[in-house]
Amino acid sequence: MQNSNVIRGLLAVLGMAVSMAQAAEVRTWMSRKGGTLEAELGSLTGDQVTLVTKDGKEQKYKVEDLSLADRQYLVEFGGAEASLITSGAPGLPEKDVHIDTATIKKLPTKMHLGETSDLLVFDLVQSTHFLVASAGKVRGQDTADTAERLWHGMAFQHMNFRKDWGDKRMLILLVDERKIYKSLGEWYVAFLIKEGDPDGAQRAKTVWQKAGSNQIRVPEDTTKEYNLHPGAILFNITEAASYAKSLGPFPTHSISSVLLSKQMSGVSSFGAEGYFAILTGHSYFKEISLAKKTETHLLDVSGTGNDEISSKAGFKDGTSWAKTLRPLVRKGKVSVKLEPMLKWTGAELNPERLVLIYSFAYYMESDSKRLCAFAKMIRRIESSNQIPPADEIAKIFGFETVAAFEADWKKFITDGEFK
C-alpha cells in the first residue's frame, strides 16, 4: 500500500511537471479580433494573464480578450479554473476579427494549370493563409476575406489549429466561365488517371458540372511553386452573388467544411462512421449562423461506377429549420438518437435527418462549455484517426450515458435554445 501511494505521488508530480513544461512553451496567443503574440505564459491572476515574449518583455491582457482556444489552454496547462471557459457566449469570432485589407493583395503573376491548354490561366489574390486563383469575371478578394475569417474562427476555437496548419497556404479556385470550367474538368480527370486514381477520375467526371464546389488535388509542382497544401477548394460559379461579398452562404459552407475536415485529418476508413454527420452539421451551422441562410444542396454520388447522383436539402432556406424540426421532435416524429445518426450517409438523408444533423452541430457549438467539448472531441478524432463511439462522445460532453446526452440535446431542440 505504501509503495502504491509513493507511485501515485510520483505520477502526480510527473503530471504537474508535464503541465508546467507545456504552460512554459512559446506559442501564438490570439485575441478575439485577430491580434497575435508569440509568448509563453508568465502568470494568471484573477481575470488578467501575463505573457512573456522571447525577449523577456511582459504583456498583460484581460482573459476575456483572449481566444477560446487560449482560455482552454490556460485551463488544461496553466492551472486555471474551468469557469474561465464556461462563462459567457462564444460570439461570432469570424465577424469580430479585423482583417487588414493590406494583407489581401492581387499578385502580378498568373497561375497556369496543365501543359497544353491556354485556357487554364488564373489571376491570383494572396492572403495570409490562402491563395485564391480566379478565371472569368469573379474577383478573389471577397473569397479571400471569407476564408481568412473562417480560418480565424477555427484558430479561435481549436487549440492546435494554427500549429497544425503550418506556413503553407491553401489554394481556392474560382471559375465562372463555362468553357474554362469544362476544360479544367477535362484536365483534372486526365490528371487523376495519370496519378493512378481511376475511381476518383470517374467520380470527378460525374459531379463536375453539377457540383457547386469540389475538393481537388493540387499537382506537386504547383504546391512547391506556391508553397501550398496538397488539397484545394474549387468553386463552380453559376451565381456570382455569394462571391461578391464576405461570408456569402455557399462559400462559407464549403470552406468551413474543408477547414474542419483538415483539422480532423487522417480519419481512417474503419473509423469513417460519424464523419459525415459531424462535418455536414458543422458546415450548415457556420453557413446559417454567419450568412443567416443556406444555399447549399448536398450531392450524393453512388452506383457501382460512381455514376448515379442525387441532391439532398433541408427545409426551405434555413430560417425555418428550427421551427419546423421542433414540433416534429416534440410529437416523437423525429427521434433524437446519437448512435443511429452517426451511421447516416448522404444517400440516406431526407430533410428531417439533415436538419437533425444541423441541430446536433448547433448544440455542440452553442455555448463556450459545449464548444470546448467539441474542440476536445476534434482533437480526439485527430489523434485517434476515427470518430469516437457514442458513449465516449457523451462523456466528452460531461454525461455519464448516451441517454443523458440525448436528453439534453432534445431539450435544446424543444425548449427554445435551438433557433
Number of C-alpha atoms within 10 A of each C-alpha: 6 7 8 9 10 11 12 12 12 12 12 12 12 12 12 14 12 13 15 15 12 17 20 17 11 16 18 14 23 20 20 23 18 21 14 13 15 13 22 21 22 16 14 18 10 10 11 14 18 19 23 19 17 11 7 10 10 14 13 13 14 14 21 17 15 20 27 30 23 24 27 26 20 21 16 15 18 20 14 17 13 14 11 19 27 18 12 12 12 21 12 14 22 24 18 14 19 14 20 10 10 7 13 22 16 17 12 8 10 12 15 16 17 15 8 9 13 11 15 19 17 19 20 22 24 19 22 17 19 23 28 28 24 24 20 17 11 18 21 25 22 20 28 27 22 23 29 22 23 24 21 26 23 22 23 29 24 25 22 17 20 17 11 10 17 10 12 17 21 24 26 24 24 26 24 18 15 14 11 18 22 15 15 19 17 15 17 23 20 14 18 19 14 11 12 10 13 15 13 17 21 17 18 23 17 18 21 20 14 12 17 20 20 17 16 18 17 20 16 12 10 16 18 13 9 14 16 21 20 17 17 21 20 23 22 21 20 11 10 14 12 18 24 15 14 20 26 23 24 25 24 28 25 24 25 26 20 18 20 19 18 16 19 22 15 16 19 13 9 9 16 15 21 21 21 18 22 22 21 20 22 23 23 31 28 29 27 20 14 19 19 15 20 25 18 22 14 17 17 17 19 15 8 7 11 18 14 13 15 13 16 16 20 22 17 13 14 21 14 13 21 20 14 14 22 21 14 14 18 15 9 9 11 15 16 23 17 21 15 11 21 19 14 18 14 18 15 11 18 14 15 19 20 25 22 25 27 26 27 26 23 25 21 21 21 19 17 21 23 20 25 25 20 21 22 19 19 22 18 17 20 18 13 15 18 22 24 19 15 20 16 16 21 20 15 19 18 14 16 13 14 19 16 14 21 19 13 15 20 21 17 19 25 19 11 11 12 20 15
